[in-house]
Amino acid sequence: MTGGHIQMIYANTTEVVQAAKAGKIRALVVTSAERSDVLPDVPTMKEAGFPQLEAYNWAGIVVPAATPPATIERLNRELQRALGAAAVKEKLKTYGMDTAPGTPQAFDAFLRAEYERYGEVVRAAGIKAE
């Protein structure tokens, strides 16, 4: 990426923030709805004239459907505790990552909404699996 062999990439902020801050690459836009805290001078796609393009890099933990509810609740409680620790939050922020711990039900709803949102894109573009 920083060797000057490629002209453009589409990458997660976490992958490029250090190179962008060091001036090794030039970040053109971010795909989030709001500007990034770690790259505040980089406009959003909406600001650049593409309001329909909004995408996020996210991570979550899933377990087998048969996992007992008590196990899921304990895992969620421990994850929320870890993600709520000031040191963890601060370290993640240096890479442009925010924590958004919530309930298993909220994550399920988010996953279903993302499935529908990207399903519409796939159908509209006529994308087929090969």
Secondary structure as UniProt FT lines:
FT   TURN            2..3
FT   HELIX           13..21
FT   TURN            22..23
FT   TURN            40..41
FT   TURN            45..49
FT   TURN            51..52
FT   TURN            65..66
FT   HELIX           69..84
FT   HELIX           86..93
FT   TURN            94..96
FT   HELIX           104..125
//
